[in-house]
Amino acid sequence: MGVIHALQVIDEHQRCLHRRGSSGVLLSSSIIENLTKENEMFEMTFNGLVRLLDRTPSNRFEREMLTFAKTEYGKDWQFAYQHMLDHAGKAPRMGVHE
């Protein structure tokens, strides 16, 4: 019988833990899967927050209104754009209207 080194015993123990899926020194495949899922969930949440907080127009009609407001209203484009958003796309008019 040969001499058994302490490292061999530890390696064998780690392999057993790994096979059983318990949380030993080595990361088991179930832990790695959970970490991967958590990372994917974090990325989806982060990307959702970025889209939610993004100030660029989301649909084509809003993008077209933004382009129109910037080209037609010069320095007042922000006012015009907000007016069109608030009034279903109707551009602001000059003067007093009843």
C-alpha positions as CSV (number, residue, x, y, z in Angstrom):
1,M,0.0,0.0,0.0
2,G,1.3,3.4,-0.9
3,V,1.5,6.5,1.2
4,I,-1.6,8.7,1.0
5,H,-0.8,12.4,1.0
6,A,-3.1,15.0,2.7
7,L,-3.7,16.7,-0.6
8,Q,-5.0,13.5,-2.2
9,V,-7.5,13.1,0.6
10,I,-8.6,16.8,0.2
11,D,-8.9,16.4,-3.6
12,E,-11.0,13.2,-3.2
13,H,-13.3,15.0,-0.6
14,Q,-13.8,17.9,-3.0
15,R,-14.7,15.6,-5.8
16,C,-17.3,13.9,-3.6
17,L,-18.7,17.3,-2.6
18,H,-18.8,18.4,-6.3
19,R,-20.6,15.2,-7.4
20,R,-23.2,15.5,-4.6
21,G,-23.8,19.2,-5.5
22,S,-23.1,20.5,-2.0
23,S,-21.4,23.7,-1.4
24,G,-17.8,22.7,-0.8
25,V,-14.6,24.4,-1.7
26,L,-15.3,23.7,-5.3
27,L,-18.3,25.4,-6.9
28,S,-20.8,22.8,-7.9
29,S,-22.6,22.9,-11.2
30,S,-25.9,23.9,-9.5
31,I,-24.2,26.9,-7.8
32,I,-22.7,27.9,-11.1
33,E,-26.1,27.6,-12.8
34,N,-27.7,29.8,-10.1
35,L,-24.9,32.4,-10.4
36,T,-25.5,32.4,-14.2
37,K,-29.2,32.8,-13.7
38,E,-28.7,35.6,-11.2
39,N,-26.3,37.4,-13.6
40,E,-28.9,37.1,-16.4
41,M,-31.6,38.4,-14.2
42,F,-29.4,41.4,-13.2
43,E,-28.7,42.2,-16.8
44,M,-32.4,42.1,-17.8
45,T,-33.3,44.3,-14.8
46,F,-30.5,46.7,-15.6
47,N,-31.3,46.9,-19.3
48,G,-35.0,47.4,-18.4
49,L,-34.1,50.3,-16.1
50,V,-31.9,51.9,-18.8
51,R,-34.8,51.7,-21.3
52,L,-37.2,53.1,-18.8
53,L,-35.0,56.0,-17.9
54,D,-33.8,56.6,-21.5
55,R,-35.0,60.0,-22.7
56,T,-35.0,59.3,-26.4
57,P,-38.4,58.8,-28.0
58,S,-39.5,55.2,-28.1
59,N,-41.8,55.1,-31.1
60,R,-41.6,56.3,-34.7
61,F,-44.3,59.0,-34.3
62,E,-42.5,60.6,-31.3
63,R,-39.2,60.5,-33.2
64,E,-40.8,62.3,-36.2
65,M,-42.4,64.9,-33.9
66,L,-38.9,65.5,-32.3
67,T,-37.3,65.9,-35.7
68,F,-40.1,68.3,-36.8
69,A,-39.9,70.3,-33.6
70,K,-36.1,70.7,-33.9
71,T,-36.2,71.8,-37.6
72,E,-39.2,74.0,-37.5
73,Y,-39.0,75.7,-34.0
74,G,-35.2,76.3,-33.6
75,K,-34.4,77.3,-30.0
76,D,-38.0,76.6,-28.9
77,W,-38.0,73.0,-30.1
78,Q,-38.3,71.7,-26.6
79,F,-41.5,73.7,-25.9
80,A,-42.9,72.7,-29.3
81,Y,-42.1,69.0,-28.8
82,Q,-43.7,68.9,-25.4
83,H,-46.8,70.7,-26.7
84,M,-47.1,68.1,-29.5
85,L,-46.8,65.3,-27.0
86,D,-49.4,66.8,-24.7
87,H,-51.8,67.6,-27.6
88,A,-51.8,64.5,-29.7
89,G,-49.3,65.7,-32.2
90,K,-50.8,69.2,-32.8
91,A,-48.1,71.8,-33.3
92,P,-48.2,75.0,-31.3
93,R,-49.6,78.1,-33.1
94,M,-48.6,81.7,-32.7
95,G,-51.0,84.3,-31.4
96,V,-54.2,84.1,-29.3
97,H,-56.6,81.3,-30.3
98,E,-60.0,80.6,-29.0
